[in-house]
Amino acid sequence: MEQNPQVFLKNDVEVDETYIGGKSKGKRGRGVEGKTPVVALIERGGELRAQKMKRLSAIALKTVIREHVDTSANLNTDEFRSYRGLDKEYK
């Protein structure tokens, strides 16, 4: 999969985050040990950006979004608290 970071994602852009890794016992959900946090930004019918993250904090996620998504885009996210406030910057 090839990514072109010089081109901003436009139109309808979906953003979602997850933890990648095998099934593990013990703690479940956000911050589980042994799994890698990843964010994906997908332009419907177009480009994709996927990035390994140190943390899925609001600052980290918003920074990635601002680096890759044009402010004219219609941004679609889930209700994860870290995305709050982006509706003032994007459609």
GIVENUR-V289438 format. One record per residue. PHI is phi in whole degrees, -180 to 180 (999 if undefined). Layout:
PHI, PHI
//
This chain:
999, -106, -118, -118, -69, -78, -101, -72, -76, -131, 60, -91, -122, -105, -125, -151, -124, -159, -115, -104, 157, -71, -70, -135, -86, 98, -57, -120, 90, -63, 82, -65, -70, 84, -117, -104, -73, -138, -119, -126, -122, -125, -88, -56, 74, -145, -76, -133, -128, -131, -145, -71, -122, -76, -143, -102, -79, -59, -62, -64, -66, -66, -63, -62, -61, -64, -74, -120, -117, -66, -68, -83, -72, -90, -87, -118, -133, -90, -90, -57, -53, -64, -87, -59, 97, -69, -65, -82, -102, -126, -64
//
